[in-house]
Amino acid sequence: MFLPAVFHIVMAVWISYTESYREQRAVIFLLLNFSLANSILDLMLVNMAKKQFRLLQLTYLYVMTPVLSKFLFAPKNELIAT
């Protein structure tokens, strides 16, 4: 149950070293909040509706977007297209 929290903390620290964090901080915070809200909603559904909790969620890609853009593209083109 602590894995989503650990994932978000690690990714937030890792993202803080990217160029996108310095230039587009509001977009980064929005992506982190989207992913965190979805994880919290899934955890609430686990508790209330006794649904299965998925460790791998599609919204984790929102958080990994700046890190992936840093490694897939050249450093000068790292900024997220908004």
Steps between C-alpha positions, in 0.01 A plus 500: 500500500795735541631437149298782331617750761861391462469518121365856511769617742782346296365639173449849650862507613623362168293751301648788698830442318354543151490808282120478483476551876689828478313634198150350533450441870121551491458226238714263706292564812182443299628165370603394852158597637316308225692186579473539876125562482448186293705291744299637794172427321609142435599456864161632612324254268708219645383591850133572421409265216753225568636529148842372400775764524717526190866573568567602140276788399484685172523839670856426610593591143394859578765520768764329289451734200773753597750227583429312177530820297839566658637163391320457167561846358799728491544721811416814301163347398412365842220743583153352494292624208207691646 
